[in-house]
Amino acid sequence: MHSEDISELLKALMAAEDEFESIQMTKTGQAGSFKFHYADLKECFRATKPALKKHGLKCNGCFANQEGRLTLSLILSHAASGQWMKSTMPITPASNSPTDLGKFITYMRRYMYVTLLGVVSDEDVEGDALDAVDAKKSDNRLISKDQCDELTNLILDSGRTVQEVLDKHKIKSLDSISEKTYKSWVQYLSKGN
């Protein structure tokens, strides 16, 4: 969201960007098994605020209640022209504890701030980390009807009954097993075991 015209704001932001200092990624975070480096909000401010101020730019945050949901907005404004750009996100912390709320707000302020300014504050490892999370989710998903049918045929071809296998593994039905279990059983049964 932005004012009707943002041409002066963008000119000022482009001039400020040329004067931003390098953002130092001195903090270490972890997403699953992936470790990465990032800059905290204080470091992002240190590297950018002097140039923003010099070019008449200011970034402010505010909270609002939109349709019963608490939101955080960051507004980048240009003093000389009155032009502005705004980014708004719902506040959805992991829990309602004050600590989780504070962490979430700081996290979102940092991401919204660097997004509005077009700067980088962390290593780009999210894709790798998300791939690992997706793989884990995939392993825990239940098998499809086609997979269930394939497994049934492999069990029967091995000379066992489906009920024998279910009883042995204390499982109620084949359609309640995970994809991870399915893969290991298919591999085992395909070898003629």
Summary of the structure (lengths in Angstrom):
residues: 193
radius of gyration: 26.2
end to end distance: 61.7
largest distance: 82.1
contacts: 515
relative contact order: 0.13
helix: 49%
strand: 21%
